[in-house]
């Protein structure tokens, strides 16, 4: 009896197919993943990584959608009824072919999903890897405002001024309920909540203004909880912070 018709032959082939697909499933995510650390002296901006990953996702789902549409169109044309009452017939598939048609596409699509997931995990690590050279600002969220406090005691409400070219870390809490500090232009969003300190960081690279909004429903005036990030040239920011700091220090002096 030929080897191809041996009772165990199709099982062996199916096992080889499954093994090859499983290897691809494991190897592709490994190729996708890179350590989250940036080269020395270079800031790894997560916003650029977010845009790149989103582009990959759009390309991925577009290709998959086109493939499915073409296959479906082929099946509709190839196996259409050519006369009323016509009933089609399908060739009998071998057990190996049945398993192959089920397993191989499954592993291909899962490998693709894991590839994107690995890139997403890398991006998440980038968002958690805060540069050492940064400025820190405390944020207390409340219904319905963003209250920022700088290291020298300067306070602002609904307007966060930061220097261009310097990463900014926000250490956040809330005085009442759950809020979410969302800066769309920098691709960052993180919850602030009472009794807990959370953080986010972003990298403003050039002067300009950027919208801040609350991305978590926090009450009947939720939509009014808006603010802005004002990115200033570094020298202008330093001047502003020193002037405001002097006002705070002067106000804190006891009256004589």
C-alpha positions as CSV (number, residue, x, y, z in Angstrom):
1,X,0.0,0.0,0.0
2,X,1.5,3.4,-0.9
3,X,2.7,5.6,1.9
4,X,0.3,8.4,1.0
5,X,-2.7,6.1,1.9
6,X,-1.3,4.8,5.1
7,X,-3.7,5.4,8.0
8,X,-1.2,7.6,9.8
9,X,0.1,9.4,6.8
10,X,-2.5,12.3,6.9
11,X,-2.0,12.6,10.6
12,X,1.8,13.0,10.2
13,X,1.3,15.6,7.4
14,X,-1.3,17.5,9.5
15,X,1.1,17.5,12.4
16,X,3.9,18.9,10.2
17,X,1.5,21.6,8.9
18,X,0.4,22.5,12.4
19,X,4.0,22.5,13.7
20,X,5.1,24.9,10.9
21,X,2.2,27.2,11.5
22,X,2.8,27.2,15.3
23,X,6.4,28.1,14.7
24,X,5.4,31.0,12.6
25,X,2.9,32.0,15.3
26,X,5.7,32.1,17.9
27,X,8.5,33.6,15.7
28,X,6.6,36.5,14.1
29,X,5.8,38.3,17.4
30,X,9.4,37.8,18.5
31,X,10.5,39.6,15.4
32,X,8.1,42.4,16.1
33,X,9.1,43.0,19.7
34,X,12.0,45.3,20.5
35,X,13.3,46.5,23.9
36,X,11.5,49.6,25.0
37,X,14.7,51.6,25.7
38,X,15.7,54.3,23.2
39,X,19.3,54.9,22.1
40,X,21.4,57.0,24.5
41,X,20.6,60.7,24.2
42,X,17.4,60.1,22.1
43,X,13.9,60.4,23.5
44,X,11.6,57.6,22.4
45,X,8.4,59.5,21.6
46,X,5.4,57.2,22.1
47,X,3.2,59.4,19.9
48,X,5.2,58.6,16.8
49,X,5.0,54.9,17.7
50,X,1.2,55.1,18.2
51,X,0.8,56.7,14.7
52,X,2.9,54.0,13.2
53,X,1.1,51.1,14.9
54,X,-2.3,52.6,13.9
55,X,-1.2,52.8,10.3
56,X,-0.1,49.1,10.5
57,X,-3.5,48.1,11.9
58,X,-5.3,50.0,9.1
59,X,-3.2,48.4,6.4
60,X,-3.7,45.0,8.1
61,X,-7.5,45.1,8.3
62,X,-7.6,46.5,4.7
63,X,-5.6,43.6,3.3
64,X,-7.6,41.1,5.2
65,X,-10.9,42.7,4.1
66,X,-9.8,42.7,0.4
67,X,-8.7,39.0,0.6
68,X,-12.0,38.0,2.1
69,X,-14.0,40.1,-0.4
70,X,-12.1,38.6,-3.4
71,X,-12.5,35.0,-2.1
72,X,-16.2,35.5,-1.5
73,X,-16.6,37.1,-5.0
74,X,-14.8,34.1,-6.5
75,X,-17.0,31.6,-4.7
76,X,-20.2,33.5,-5.6
77,X,-19.2,33.4,-9.3
78,X,-17.6,30.0,-9.4
79,X,-20.4,28.1,-7.6
80,X,-23.4,30.1,-8.7
81,X,-26.5,28.2,-9.8
82,X,-26.6,28.3,-13.6
83,X,-30.2,27.1,-14.0
84,X,-33.2,26.9,-11.7
85,X,-33.2,24.0,-9.3
86,X,-29.5,23.2,-9.9
87,X,-27.9,21.6,-6.9
88,X,-24.1,21.6,-6.6
89,X,-21.7,19.0,-5.4
90,X,-18.4,19.3,-3.6
91,X,-15.4,17.0,-4.0
92,X,-14.6,14.9,-0.9
93,X,-11.6,16.3,0.9
94,X,-9.0,14.1,2.6
95,X,-8.6,14.4,6.4
96,X,-5.3,16.2,5.8
97,X,-6.9,18.7,3.5
98,X,-9.8,19.4,5.9
99,X,-7.3,20.0,8.8
100,X,-5.1,22.1,6.5
101,X,-7.9,24.4,5.4
102,X,-8.9,24.9,9.0
103,X,-5.6,25.1,10.7
104,X,-3.4,27.0,8.3
105,X,-5.6,30.1,7.8
106,X,-6.3,30.1,11.6
107,X,-2.6,30.2,12.4
108,X,-1.8,32.8,9.7
109,X,-4.4,35.2,11.1
110,X,-3.4,34.5,14.7
111,X,0.2,35.1,13.9
112,X,-0.7,38.4,12.3
113,X,-2.8,39.3,15.4
114,X,0.1,38.4,17.7
115,X,2.5,40.4,15.6
116,X,0.3,43.5,16.1
117,X,-0.1,42.6,19.8
118,X,3.6,42.4,20.3
119,X,4.0,45.8,18.7
120,X,1.3,47.1,21.0
121,X,3.0,45.7,24.0
122,X,6.3,47.4,23.0
123,X,4.3,50.7,22.6
124,X,2.8,50.3,26.0
125,X,6.3,49.9,27.5
126,X,7.3,53.1,25.7
127,X,4.5,54.9,27.4
128,X,5.6,53.6,30.8
129,X,9.3,54.3,30.2
130,X,9.6,58.0,31.3
131,X,12.8,59.9,30.3
132,X,15.0,60.9,33.2
133,X,15.5,64.4,31.8
134,X,12.0,65.8,32.3
135,X,9.9,68.3,34.1
136,X,7.2,67.2,36.6
137,X,3.9,68.8,37.2
138,X,1.2,67.7,39.7
139,X,-2.3,67.5,38.5
140,X,-5.5,67.4,40.6
141,X,-8.6,66.8,38.6
142,X,-12.0,67.9,39.9
143,X,-15.5,68.6,38.8
144,X,-14.9,70.5,36.5
145,X,-11.3,71.7,36.1
146,X,-7.7,70.6,35.7
147,X,-5.5,72.1,38.4
148,X,-1.8,72.1,37.8
149,X,1.0,72.7,40.3
150,X,4.6,73.2,39.3
151,X,7.7,72.3,41.4
152,X,8.1,76.0,42.6
153,X,4.5,76.3,43.8
154,X,3.1,78.0,40.7
155,X,-0.5,77.0,40.1
156,X,-2.6,77.2,36.9
157,X,-6.1,76.0,36.1
158,X,-7.1,74.5,32.8
159,X,-3.9,75.7,31.2
160,X,-0.7,73.7,31.3
161,X,2.3,75.6,30.1
162,X,5.4,73.5,29.2
163,X,8.7,74.1,27.4
164,X,9.3,72.8,23.8
165,X,11.9,70.1,23.5
166,X,11.5,68.7,27.1
167,X,9.4,65.6,28.2
168,X,6.6,66.4,30.6
169,X,5.5,64.1,33.4
170,X,2.1,64.6,35.0
171,X,1.5,63.0,38.4
172,X,-2.2,62.9,38.7
173,X,-4.9,62.4,41.3
174,X,-8.6,63.5,41.8
175,X,-10.4,65.2,44.6
176,X,-13.8,63.8,43.8
177,X,-14.5,61.2,41.1
178,X,-12.9,59.4,38.1
179,X,-11.5,61.7,35.3
180,X,-9.3,61.0,32.3
181,X,-6.7,63.5,31.1
182,X,-6.7,63.3,27.3
183,X,-4.4,65.2,25.0
184,X,-5.2,63.9,21.5
185,X,-2.3,65.7,19.7
186,X,0.2,63.8,21.9
187,X,-1.7,60.5,21.8
188,X,-1.9,60.2,25.6
189,X,-4.8,59.5,28.0
190,X,-4.7,58.3,31.6
191,X,-7.3,58.2,34.4
192,X,-7.0,60.2,37.5
193,X,-8.8,59.0,40.6
194,X,-9.2,59.8,44.3
195,X,-6.8,58.0,46.7
196,X,-4.3,57.0,44.0
197,X,-1.5,58.7,42.0
198,X,-1.3,57.9,38.4
199,X,1.0,59.4,35.7
200,X,1.4,60.1,32.0
201,X,4.1,61.7,30.0
202,X,4.3,63.3,26.6
203,X,7.0,65.0,24.5
204,X,6.1,68.5,23.2
205,X,8.7,69.2,20.4
206,X,7.6,72.6,19.1
207,X,5.6,75.7,20.3
208,X,1.8,75.6,19.9
209,X,-1.5,75.0,21.7
210,X,-3.2,71.6,22.1
211,X,-6.6,70.7,23.4
212,X,-7.1,68.9,26.7
213,X,-10.4,67.1,27.5
214,X,-11.8,64.7,30.0
215,X,-12.3,61.3,28.3
216,X,-14.3,59.7,31.2
217,X,-17.8,60.6,32.0
218,X,-17.6,62.4,35.3
219,X,-20.9,64.2,35.8
220,X,-23.6,66.4,34.2
221,X,-21.1,69.1,33.1
222,X,-18.5,66.6,31.8
223,X,-18.3,68.3,28.4
224,X,-17.2,71.6,30.1
225,X,-14.1,70.0,31.5
226,X,-11.7,71.3,28.8
227,X,-8.3,72.9,28.9
228,X,-5.2,73.3,26.8
229,X,-1.5,72.7,26.8
230,X,0.5,75.7,25.8
231,X,4.0,74.8,24.5
232,X,6.4,77.7,24.8
233,X,10.0,78.1,23.6
234,X,12.2,77.0,26.4
235,X,13.5,80.5,27.2
236,X,10.0,81.9,27.3
237,X,8.8,79.1,29.6
238,X,11.7,79.6,32.0
239,X,11.0,83.4,32.2
240,X,7.3,82.8,32.8
241,X,7.9,80.2,35.5
242,X,10.4,82.4,37.3
243,X,8.1,85.4,37.2
244,X,5.1,83.4,38.5
245,X,7.3,81.7,41.1
246,X,8.4,85.1,42.4
247,X,4.8,86.1,42.8
248,X,4.1,83.0,44.8
249,X,7.1,83.6,47.0
250,X,6.1,87.2,47.5
251,X,2.6,86.3,48.5
252,X,3.8,83.7,50.9
253,X,6.0,86.2,52.9
254,X,4.4,87.3,56.2
255,X,3.3,90.9,56.3
256,X,5.6,93.2,58.3
